[in-house]
Amino acid sequence: MSPKLTSFVPGLVAGLLFSALVAGIPSALGYHTNFQGSCNNDHFNTSGVTRSQARVYAEIGRYEGYQWAGGCWNNDNIDNSPGDPTENGSTRGEGGDCSGFTFKSWYERIPTTDGGFTYSYRMRNEHGPYLANDFKLGIGQPHDTLAKSSAIMMDAFASTGHIGMIYTANTAFNTDLMVEAKCEACGTVIASRTYRGDPSYGGVRRINWAG
């Protein structure tokens, strides 16, 4: 074997092995499903919204994806952008994050000084102006803090980094069924949580429900 061929073959083998490894690992582009490329800005202002209507809206989001800083999902009960890097809004995947999911489920409007109601279609790509800690502090016209012992269906428990809405209240001592966009690996779920008894969480209410 010539010296040129001898040096070429190991390089070729190494290159093939590297290509095989890369093929088995999602590339940076592999994360970018660009689900949000199909999203829209469809919404309309409304009134007379009830807690039950908000509960149904949130329930329909169950099983959909989670996207940090996101606000757009469909209704096929799967995550259409699985495995996106966490806390990276540039991946443009499916789903809301915890605060974006709450904002849309509570029919909120973008101006923080407006306590009215807006219906945002699931595929509307809108996160809203609030972070979890803003909800916890009751920031914004639509929000009011409350004692956790007084929290009922579609009130929420919020910490500095997460918010979940009550789907069914008081299922056990300090325990509720919560509907929430939890994390990339979790997606959007309805699950039993003990936020009511966790001192890092406070109670928050969306005001002006019609019933």
Sequence and secondary structure as in RCSB ss.txt:
>XXXX:A:sequence
MSPKLTSFVPGLVAGLLFSALVAGIPSALGYHTNFQGSCNNDHFNTSGVTRSQARVYAEIGRYEGYQWAGGCWNN
DNIDNSPGDPTENGSTRGEGGDCSGFTFKSWYERIPTTDGGFTYSYRMRNEHGPYLANDFKLGIGQPHDTLAKSS
AIMMDAFASTGHIGMIYTANTAFNTDLMVEAKCEACGTVIASRTYRGDPSYGGVRRINWAG
>XXXX:A:secstr
  HHHHHHHHHHHHHHHHHHHHHTS  HHHH   GGGG B  EEEE    HHHHHHHHHHTTT  B TT EE  S
SSS SSTT  TT GGG  SEE HHHHHHHHTT  SSTT   EEEE TTB    S  HHHHHHT STTEEEE GGG
  TT EEE SS EEEEEEEEEETTEEEEEEEEETTTEEEEEEE GGG TT EEEEE     
